[in-house]
Amino acid sequence: MSEGAGETHDVLSDAGFLPVPSNNNSKQPSLENLKEKGGHVETEHKLVDLPDDVDQKLQNISVSLEPPDGGLRAWLVVLGAMASTFTTFGYVNAWGVFQEYYQQNTLKDSTPSNIAWIGSIQYALVFLPGLPIGRLFDLGYFRSILLAASALLILATFLIPECKEYWQFLLCQGLATGLACGAFFGPVTAVLAMWFKKRRSLALGLFATGSSIGGTVIPIAIKNLIPVIGFTWTVRIVGFILLAGLVLANLALKRRVPAAAHSEGVFNLQMFKPFRTPAFTVYCLSSFFIYLGFYTLLTYVSVTATSIGISESFSFYLVSIANASSGVGRVWAGLCGDKIGAMNVLVPFTALTGVMTCIWPFMRSNGALVAVVVLYGFSSGSYGALVSVPVIETLEQGDAGRDLGRRIGLLMTFLACGGLLGPPLSGIVFKTRGVEAMGIYAGCMIIFGVVLMCIPRFLVLKRRRNRGFPSNWVLSKV
């Protein structure tokens, strides 16, 4: 069956004009068959009469499936997306303040590495549930996912002050918080893709900016509130802030396109169908290597700052400076991504992230270290904003957006593995070879990931050329 005929059949099925076949071997009618049979179509199930105004209805369906790329409702969805990432990624990015407090107070009998596992599990679980959550999104679940994740995050946050033992913190702040935050990213990204196409990069850039705002504001608030009102009420105030953000997110976020009919269930081999596309597979591999070194600077920059004589009070703000700079980078990347292509922004600026990671341990003055942190934040923000755009757009092959949840979930699985292994591996290099070797190792991992990222760009341009579209290897929008 031709590609055009297949799309026609999908639209008819979604509109309720045709029954959905029970298996992939069912014979599906083509557009030509519809015309030849003059108003009805014969399938293996039964004879289905088509309405007289089928052409007009098909045209209306086509228009309704096209993203509006603006309007009050669409921008409210962006606002809700920013609120969601503020309360999830922004909150998770505040872990460094909790680590410092636990080492000095509640968990002072535990080793720093054991305490750090709470944060590592939290970071990993932000991405790891992406595949099953994405599959549930493709099956039509969205509102229930948001409500359940919101309730779990609020409950876990308010239970943190009640924790006394290490395993209690591990359950509440590691597992529960990580799982709750991880339920948001994939579905919210897919929903934004339903509302925006021409401005998709900008929408995703603004979405990612919420995490930068949260990663800047929440750590500073915690750092300054603990000496005044104590740890217990500080966490409760953070909980109320998260509650307000989550209420806004649940009210503003809305799915625009209904889910397509699926009969495969949640877990099956069809989940891995996107790996049949070489460009998609290589892009996911590149994200794994990039994330092996991506968080190393943020994790260890305070250590290097104090070692060259910078006060501990100022070194704390270096992470906030990086997060604030990344917010600017995310918006800028979104604007440029819509004009010149996401891959054309990702490749050079992620490479700059790798270079900054390599040279950061060699900075020996306050000004130089701040400059590197600002450049790192700006360039890394570009990757954080656009990392999912190639999966949604450039590498999409005829699925009409129906597998967005699955595609994004597979990508998030690779990001989770890289994010989980990255800081501990960098820590091993730090312990055995020193901070300079750690910086070079982490930076080279990022640069190697960028090299891999160039391969899917080449494959996409090659496919365009094979289809007869003129493509410039350097200047084409990808």
N, C-alpha and C positions, 0 to 999 in steps of 0.2 A: 504494500500500500504506500502511496506517495506521502510525502511529509505534509503537503497541504490537505490531503484527504484525511490524514490522521488528526490534524488539528480541528477540522470540521467535525469529525466524529466526537472529539473530546468536548467541543462546545455544545453540540447537540445533547450529549450525555449529561453535562453539567446543567443544562437548561431543563432537563427532565423529559426531553423529546425521545431519547433512546434509552433502553435499559443498559446497565453496565454489565459487560460480559463477566461470567463467573471465573474464567481463567484466561491466561494469555493466548491460548490456542483458538479461542473463539473467533469465528470469521467476522470481520468488521466491515460495514458498508463504506464505500467510497462516495465522494461527491458526485461522480458520474452515475453511480447506481441510483442515488437519490433522484437525480434528474430523469433517468430513464424510466423509473417506476412511477413517476408522475404523482408525487404527493404521499407516497407511503414507502416503507422500506421493510424488507423481509430479513429477519435475523434467525439465528438458531433457536431463539426463545419464542418469538411470536411476531405477528405482523403488527407494526405500529403505524398508526396514521399520523401524518405530520400536519400541523395547522396550516391554513391557507396563507397566513401572514408570517411564515417561517423566516423569510428573508429579512423582514423588518426586525423580527425578534433577534435573529442572529446578529444583525448590525447593532442593535441596542446592547446585546451582551458584549460584543467586541468593544464598544465604547466604554461600558461600565468596567471592564477589566483593565482598561488603560489607567495607570496611576495618574491622579490629578496634578501632582507636582506642585501643590500649593493649596491655598484656601485656609479658612479658619480651622476646620476640623483637622486637616493634615498637620498644621503647625501646632495644634494642641497635642497631637500624637507625639511630635518631637519634644514638646515640653514634658510630657509624661515620661518619655524615654530618658530625657536628661535627669528627671527626678529619680528614675529607677537606678540609673548608673551612679548617681550621687550617693544613694543609700546602700548600694552594693559594693561596687568597685572602690568608691571613695572611702567607704567604711573599712574595707579590707586593707586599703593602702595606709590606714592609720595604725597598722599592727606594730610598727616600730616603737610607738609610745607605750603600748601595752607590754612589749618585750622588756623595755627598760624598767618599767614599774615592777613587773613580776620578779625580775632579777634582784631588785633591791628590797622587795617587801614580801608579797604573798608567797612566792615560790623561790625564795632566796636559797633554799636548801637543794634546789634542782640545778643542774648544769645549764649554762646558756644554750648549748646545742639541743638539749631536751626541750627547753622552753621554745626554741626556734621551730621545733617540729609542729607546734600548734599553728604557727603562722604559715609554715610550708603546706600543711594539709589544707588550711584555709584557702591559700592561693590556688592549689591544685584543683580543689573541688569547685572553684569558680568556673572552671572550664570542663572538668571531667564529666559532669552529668549531661553535657551538651548533646550527645548522641541519643540517649533514650528520651530526653526532654524534646529534642528536635523532632524525633519520630512521633511523639505524642502531639506536637503542634501540627504536623502534617495530617494527622488523623482527625484534627478538628478541636483539640483541647487547647485553650488559651487562658480564658478568664479563670478557670478553676486552678490552673497552674500558678497564676499570679497571686491569687488569694491564699492558697496553701503556703506558698513560699513566703509571702508577707507575714503571715501568722507565725511561721516557724522562726523567721528572723527576729521579730519583735520578742517572742518568747525567749529565744536564746540570749538576746541582749540583756533583758531584764533578769535573767538567771545568773549572769556572769558575776555580779556582786555577791551572790549567795554561795559561790563556789569557794571551797577551801583546799581541796586536794588537786593534785596535778591532773588526774584522770577526769575530774569534773570539768576543768578548764578545757581539756582536750575534746570532751564531748560537746560542750556548749559553744566554745569559741572556735574550735577547730572543725569538727564534723557538722554540727547543726548550722552554724553561720555559713560555712563554705557551701553546703548543699543548698541552703536557701538562696544565697547570692547566685549560685550557678544555674538556678532555674530561670533566671531573668534574661541573661545575655542573648541566647540563641533565639527564643521566641520574639523578643523585642526587636532584634535586628531584622528578623524576617518580616515583622509587621511594618517596619519602616520601609522595607523594600516594596511593600504593597502600595504604599502611599506616594512614593517618589521614584522617579526614573531619571529624568534629566538632571534633577537636583539631588540625586541619591547620595553622592559623596558628601555634599554639604550637610544633608540630614544626618548621616552617620557620623560626620565630624562633630556636629553639635551634640549628638547622642554621647559620643566619647568624652566631650568636654565636661559633662557632668561628673565623671570620675576624677578629672583634674581639680574641679572645684571642691569636691568632697575630700580628695587627698591633700588639699591645701588647708581647708578650713577645719576639718575634724581633728587632725593631730594638734593644731595650734590651740583649739578649744580645750581639748583634753589636757594638754600640757599646762595650760594656765588655770584650769578649773580645779585640778587635783589639790594643789596647795591651799586653795581657798575653801572648798566645800567637801573635800575628801573624795576618795575613789568611788565609793558606793553611789553617791548622788551624781557624780560626774557621769558615770555610765548610764544612770537613769535618765539624765538630761539628754545624753546622746540617743538613748532609746526613744524618747519623745520626738527628737528631731527626725529620726528614721521613720517613726510612725507618721509624721506629717508628710514626709516625702513619699512614702508608700501609698498613703491615701490619695495623693495627687496622681501618682502613677497609675493606680487602679482605675481612677475615674477618667483619666485622659486617654489612656491607651485603648485602642479598638482595632480589631481585625477587620479589614475591608473586603477581602476576597474569601468566600467560604471554602472550606476544605474540599478537595476532590475525593471521590469515593475510593476507598482502599479496602482490600480484603486480605492483605498479607499479615495483618497483626502488627504488633510493636517490634518484636525481634524476629528477624529472618535474614536470609542471605541477601535479599534485595536491598538491605540497608547499605551494603558495600558496593552497590552498582556504580556509583560515581567513580570508583577507582578504575573502571574500564577506560576512563579518559586519562591519557598520560599527563596532560597539562595539569589536571586537578591533583593527581597523585604527587607529582613533583612539587607542586605548590605547597601541599600539606607537609611534605618532607622539609622544604625550606623553612616553614614556620617552626618546625621542631628545633632545627639547629639555631635559628635566630633566638628562640626563647631559652636556649641553653645559656646564652650570655646576656640576655636582655635585662634582667633584674639585678645583675651583679653590682653595677655601679650604685644603684639605689640602696642595696643591702649593706655595702661596705664603705660608702663614701664618708660616713661619719668617723669611722675608724681611721682612715687616712687623714682626715682633717685634723683630728686631735693629735696625730703623730707628728704633724708639722707645726704644731703650736697654736692652732686655732682653738678658741675656747669651746667648751662643750655646749654652752648655751647657743652660740652661733652655729656650730656644726649641726645642731638639731634642725635648724631652719634650711639647711642645704636641700633636704628632701622636699620641703615645701616649695622652695625656689624651683626645683626641677619639675614638680607637679604644676606649678603656676605657668611655667614656660611651656610645658607640654599642652596646656589648655589652648594657648595661642597657636601652637603648632597644629593642633587638631582642627581648629576652625580654618586655618590657612590651607591645610591639606584638603579639607572638604571643598573649599572654593576652587582650588587648582585641579583637584581630581575630576570635577565635572567638566573642566575646560580642556585639559590635556590628557586625561586618562589616569586611573588609579595606579596602574603599574608604573607609569612614567613618573609618578611622585614617589611611590614606595621604594623603587630601586635606589635612586641617589640618596634619599634621606635616611633610609635604613643603613646604607653604607656609611653615612656620616655618623650614625649612632655607633656603629662598630669602631670607627676611628676614634671617637671621643672616649669610648670604653677602653681602648688600647692605651691612650696617652694620659688618662686621668691620674693613675698612680704616680706619674712623673712630675705632677704639678707641685711646686714647693712654695707658693705664695697664695695669700687670700684671694687676690684679684684673679689669678690664673685659674684657681680651682672653681671660683664662682662662674667665670666665663665658660669653662668646660661644662659645668653643670647646666648652665642655661642652654648651651648649644645641644647638649645631650637631651634635655627635656623637650626642646623644640622639635628635634629630629625624631626622637622616639614617639612623640605625640602623633606624628604623621603616620607611623606604622600602626599605632593603636587605633587611630581613626579609620583607616582604610583597609585593614587586614582582611576583612570579610568581603570587601567589594568585588575582588576578582572571582570569588566563589559565586557570588550572586549574578554578576554580569558577564565578565570576560570568558569565564570557563563554562558558562551555561550552554547546554546543547539540546535545545528542543524540549526541555521539560516544562516550559511555560511557567516556571516558578513554583511548581507543585511540590518539588522536593527541597525547598529552601531549608526547612528545618533539618532534614537529613544531611544536606551538604554542610551547613554551618556546624552541625553537631560533630561531623567527622573532623572538620578543621579544628574545632575546639578540643577534641581528644588529643590531637598532636600538640596543640598549645599547652594543654595540661601536663602532658608527659615532659615537655621541655621545661615548663615552669617548675615542676616538682623536682627534677633532677639538676637543674641549672645551679641554684645557689649552693646546695651541698657539694657538688663537684667543684665549683669555684672555691668553696671553703677548703676543700682538700688541697687544691693547688696553693692557696694562700698559706696553709699550714706547713706544707712541705717545701715550697719554692719562694714564698714571699709575695707581697702585694703587687710588685711589678709584673711578675710572671702570671699572676691571676688576671690582671687587667689585659695582658696580651692574649692569654688563652680565651677569655670571654669575648673580647673584641674580634678575634679571629673566627670564633664560632658564628658570630653575627655576620661577618663578611662572607664566610662560606655559605651561609644561608641565602645571602643576597645573590651570590653566584648561581645557586640553584634556582632562585626566583627568576633569573633571566631566561631560563629554559622554557617555562610555560609561555612567557612573552613571545619568544621566538616561535613556538609551536602555534600560537594563536595567529600570528602574522603569516606564517606559512600556510595555514588553513585558509586564510583570507585570499592569499595569492592563488591557491589551487582552485578557489571558487571564482576566480576572475576579477577580484577586487584589487585595485592598485594599492600597495602598501609599502611604505618606506620603513626600513628596518630601525631607523633612529627616531623619526619625527611622527610616525603614525600614532594616533590616539589608541591606547590599550588600557 
